[in-house]
Amino acid sequence: MDLDLRKLRYFVEVAEHRHFGRAAEKLYIAQPVLSRQIRAFEQELDCALLVRTTRSVELTPAGKRLYEEAQGILATVDAAVRRVHDIDRDVRRIVVAFAAGLHVSEAIRAFAARHPDVETDLVPARWWDPAAPLRDGRAQVGYLRRPFDETGLRTIPIGDEPKVACMPASHPLACRAELALADLDGERMLDAPNRRTSSLEEKFELIAAGHGIGLIPQSVARAYARPDLVHRTVTDAPKIERCLAVATDRRDSVLRDFLDIATTTLRNAEQPTLP
């Protein structure tokens, strides 16, 4: 079966808005047309993607999986079109994938100062498969956290960071300055494989709602700080390694220069800690 990319894009808009009317407005099409296209898409796939009620639209388990897969599919298609245009226009480009909470901007500025003729783009690395942009061609290099599938990849260590326990500000452990793993015994943990979430925003919302405590990288805690949550360092939890990753078969000189500059810049960058 050939996958209809136009219908897939329509489905993604509905999945993101959870509302046919708002998705139709974003797509500049009539709502009845969008509804018919989604139903036709479900028939083509022979599975239900959405649960429709008079007030809301929710994703079925199959819909959630397709939504996750669609991020990579559509991004890969868009990246392939961009590469074709780059060749046609004689544009050189480096695309960097980055994990949530990791900052690569300083390295990009340092690289741009040395290579002003090379364009740089960024793509987010999804937490459930951070190396995917390197495998499907959306990015040439990634600034990622271990663990991930390193098959076919070369990695350059950058540093490490502690894990913190994220919990509601009202939690009894929130009054502690720091924690040990033993302090979390008996607590409900909101971590895979206990409960997989589709985004960090969803995970933090569940934590704030009292569904459990999450063990997360400190840099993610900084990036998603909110007043109803606190983060406490877990002193004996294994630290999380950060690294640059690139496909082993990528050896062009521009990419090599980027890796050299990024390695030096990122290793030297100060990593502020949580108050």
C-alpha positions as CSV (number, residue, x, y, z in Angstrom):
1,M,0.0,0.0,0.0
2,D,1.3,3.5,-0.9
3,L,1.1,6.0,2.0
4,D,-0.7,9.2,1.0
5,L,1.5,11.9,2.4
6,R,-1.1,14.6,2.0
7,K,-3.6,12.6,4.2
8,L,-0.8,11.9,6.6
9,R,-0.2,15.6,7.0
10,Y,-3.9,16.1,7.5
11,F,-3.9,13.4,10.2
12,V,-0.9,15.0,12.0
13,E,-2.7,18.4,12.2
14,V,-5.8,16.8,13.7
15,A,-3.7,14.8,16.1
16,E,-1.8,17.9,17.3
17,H,-5.0,20.1,17.6
18,R,-7.3,17.3,18.8
19,H,-10.0,19.3,17.0
20,F,-11.2,19.1,13.4
21,G,-12.2,22.7,13.2
22,R,-8.9,24.1,14.3
23,A,-6.9,21.7,12.2
24,A,-9.0,22.6,9.1
25,E,-8.3,26.3,9.7
26,K,-4.6,25.6,9.9
27,L,-4.7,23.6,6.7
28,Y,-6.9,26.2,4.9
29,I,-9.5,23.6,4.0
30,A,-13.2,23.1,4.9
31,Q,-13.9,21.0,8.0
32,P,-16.1,18.5,6.2
33,V,-13.4,18.0,3.6
34,L,-10.9,17.3,6.3
35,S,-13.2,14.8,8.0
36,R,-13.7,12.9,4.8
37,Q,-10.0,12.8,4.1
38,I,-9.3,11.4,7.6
39,R,-12.0,8.7,7.2
40,A,-10.6,7.8,3.8
41,F,-7.2,7.5,5.4
42,E,-8.5,5.2,8.1
43,Q,-10.1,3.0,5.4
44,E,-6.9,2.9,3.4
45,L,-4.9,1.8,6.6
46,D,-7.8,-0.5,7.7
47,C,-7.6,0.8,11.3
48,A,-9.2,3.4,13.5
49,L,-6.9,6.3,14.2
50,L,-9.2,8.7,16.1
51,V,-12.0,8.4,18.6
52,R,-14.5,11.2,17.9
53,T,-17.0,12.6,20.3
54,T,-19.2,15.7,20.2
55,R,-16.6,17.6,22.2
56,S,-13.2,16.1,21.5
57,V,-11.0,14.0,19.3
58,E,-8.6,11.5,20.9
59,L,-6.0,9.2,19.4
60,T,-6.5,5.4,19.4
61,P,-3.4,3.4,20.3
62,A,-2.8,2.9,16.6
63,G,-3.3,6.7,16.1
64,K,-0.7,7.4,18.8
65,R,1.8,5.2,17.1
66,L,1.2,6.6,13.7
67,Y,1.5,10.1,15.1
68,E,4.9,9.2,16.5
69,E,6.0,7.6,13.2
70,A,4.7,10.5,11.2
71,Q,7.1,12.9,12.8
72,G,10.0,11.1,11.3
73,I,8.3,10.3,8.0
74,L,7.3,13.8,7.2
75,A,10.6,15.3,8.4
76,T,12.5,12.8,6.3
77,V,10.5,13.8,3.2
78,D,11.0,17.5,3.9
79,A,14.7,16.9,4.5
80,A,15.1,15.0,1.2
81,V,13.3,17.8,-0.7
82,R,15.6,20.4,1.0
83,R,18.7,18.4,0.0
84,V,17.6,18.3,-3.6
85,H,17.1,22.1,-3.6
86,D,20.4,22.6,-1.9
87,I,22.2,20.7,-4.7
88,D,20.3,22.6,-7.3
89,R,21.2,25.9,-5.7
90,D,24.8,24.9,-4.7
91,V,24.1,25.4,-1.0
92,R,26.2,23.7,1.7
93,R,24.4,22.8,4.9
94,I,25.0,21.1,8.2
95,V,21.9,19.9,10.1
96,V,22.3,19.2,13.8
97,A,19.9,17.0,15.9
98,F,19.8,17.9,19.5
99,A,18.2,16.3,22.6
100,A,15.8,18.3,24.7
101,G,17.6,20.6,27.2
102,L,20.9,20.4,25.4
103,H,22.2,23.7,24.0
104,V,24.3,23.5,20.8
105,S,23.9,27.2,19.8
106,E,27.3,28.3,21.0
107,A,29.0,25.6,18.9
108,I,26.9,26.6,15.8
109,R,28.0,30.3,16.3
110,A,31.6,29.3,16.6
111,F,31.3,27.2,13.4
112,A,29.5,29.9,11.5
113,A,32.3,32.3,12.4
114,R,34.8,30.0,10.6
115,H,32.4,28.9,7.8
116,P,30.0,31.7,7.0
117,D,29.3,30.1,3.7
118,V,27.8,27.0,5.3
119,E,24.1,27.1,6.4
120,T,23.2,25.4,9.7
121,D,19.8,24.0,10.7
122,L,18.5,22.2,13.8
123,V,16.1,19.3,14.3
124,P,14.8,18.0,17.7
125,A,15.8,14.5,18.6
126,R,12.8,12.6,20.0
127,W,13.5,11.0,23.4
128,W,12.3,7.6,22.4
129,D,14.7,7.3,19.4
130,P,17.2,10.1,19.6
131,A,19.5,8.8,16.9
132,A,16.7,8.5,14.3
133,P,17.5,11.8,12.5
134,L,21.0,10.5,11.9
135,R,19.7,7.2,10.5
136,D,17.1,8.6,8.2
137,G,19.2,11.4,6.8
138,R,17.5,14.4,8.4
139,A,20.7,15.4,10.3
140,Q,24.4,14.8,9.8
141,V,25.4,15.2,13.5
142,G,23.6,14.8,16.8
143,Y,24.2,16.2,20.3
144,L,22.6,13.5,22.3
145,R,22.4,11.7,25.6
146,R,23.2,8.1,26.1
147,P,21.8,5.4,25.9
148,F,20.8,5.1,22.3
149,D,21.4,2.6,19.5
150,E,24.9,3.4,18.4
151,T,25.0,0.9,15.5
152,G,26.7,2.5,12.5
153,L,27.5,5.7,14.5
154,R,30.7,7.2,15.8
155,T,30.5,9.1,19.1
156,I,32.6,11.8,20.8
157,P,32.2,12.1,24.6
158,I,31.3,15.7,25.7
159,G,30.5,15.3,29.4
160,D,27.9,14.1,31.8
161,E,25.1,15.4,34.0
162,P,23.2,14.2,37.1
163,K,19.7,12.9,37.2
164,V,17.1,14.8,39.2
165,A,13.9,13.6,40.7
166,C,11.0,15.7,39.4
167,M,7.9,15.8,41.6
168,P,5.0,18.1,42.6
169,A,6.0,21.0,44.9
170,S,3.5,19.6,47.4
171,H,5.2,16.1,47.6
172,P,6.7,15.2,51.0
173,L,10.1,14.7,49.5
174,A,10.1,18.2,48.0
175,C,11.4,19.7,51.3
176,R,14.6,17.8,51.0
177,A,17.7,19.5,49.5
178,E,18.8,16.3,47.7
179,L,17.8,12.6,47.6
180,A,19.2,9.1,47.3
181,L,17.7,6.3,45.3
182,A,16.6,4.6,48.5
183,D,14.4,7.6,49.3
184,L,12.4,6.8,46.2
185,D,11.7,3.2,47.2
186,G,8.0,2.7,47.3
187,E,7.3,5.8,45.2
188,R,5.4,5.4,41.9
189,M,7.9,6.3,39.1
190,L,6.7,7.8,35.9
191,D,9.4,6.4,33.7
192,A,9.6,4.0,30.7
193,P,8.7,1.1,30.7
194,N,6.2,2.0,33.5
195,R,4.4,4.6,31.4
196,R,5.5,5.9,28.1
197,T,4.5,9.4,27.2
198,S,4.5,11.0,23.8
199,S,6.2,14.2,24.8
200,L,8.0,15.9,27.7
201,E,5.2,18.3,28.1
202,E,2.8,15.4,28.7
203,K,5.2,13.8,31.2
204,F,5.6,16.9,33.3
205,E,1.8,17.4,33.2
206,L,1.3,13.9,34.6
207,I,3.9,14.5,37.3
208,A,2.3,17.7,38.3
209,A,-1.1,15.9,38.5
210,G,0.4,13.4,41.0
211,H,0.8,10.4,38.7
212,G,4.3,9.7,39.8
213,I,7.9,11.0,40.2
214,G,10.2,11.2,37.1
215,L,13.9,10.7,37.0
216,I,15.2,13.1,34.3
217,P,18.4,14.8,33.2
218,Q,19.2,18.0,35.0
219,S,19.3,20.0,31.8
220,V,15.8,18.9,30.9
221,A,14.6,20.1,34.4
222,R,16.2,23.5,33.7
223,A,14.5,23.7,30.2
224,Y,11.1,22.8,31.5
225,A,11.1,24.6,34.9
226,R,7.6,25.4,36.2
227,P,6.4,26.7,39.6
228,D,4.3,23.6,40.5
229,L,7.2,21.2,40.2
230,V,10.5,20.8,42.0
231,H,13.7,18.9,41.0
232,R,16.0,17.3,43.5
233,T,19.4,15.9,42.7
234,V,19.6,12.1,43.3
235,T,23.2,11.8,44.5
236,D,23.8,8.1,43.9
237,A,22.0,7.8,40.5
238,P,24.2,7.0,37.5
239,K,25.1,10.2,35.6
240,I,23.9,10.7,32.1
241,E,26.6,10.9,29.3
242,R,26.3,13.5,26.6
243,C,28.0,13.0,23.3
244,L,28.2,14.1,19.7
245,A,27.2,11.4,17.2
246,V,27.7,11.0,13.5
247,A,27.4,8.2,11.0
248,T,30.6,6.3,10.6
249,D,30.5,6.7,6.8
250,R,30.3,10.5,7.0
251,R,33.9,11.9,6.5
252,D,33.5,15.2,4.5
253,S,35.8,18.0,5.5
254,V,33.0,20.5,6.5
255,L,31.4,18.0,8.9
256,R,34.9,17.2,10.3
257,D,35.4,20.8,11.0
258,F,32.1,21.1,12.7
259,L,32.8,18.2,14.9
260,D,36.2,19.6,15.9
261,I,34.7,23.0,16.7
262,A,31.6,21.6,18.5
263,T,33.7,19.2,20.6
264,T,35.9,22.0,21.9
265,T,33.1,24.5,22.4
266,L,30.7,22.1,24.1
267,R,33.4,20.7,26.4
268,N,34.4,24.1,27.5
269,A,30.9,25.4,27.9
270,E,29.8,25.9,31.5
271,Q,26.9,23.8,32.6
272,P,24.9,25.8,35.2
273,T,23.3,23.8,38.0
274,L,19.8,24.0,39.5
275,P,19.5,26.3,42.5
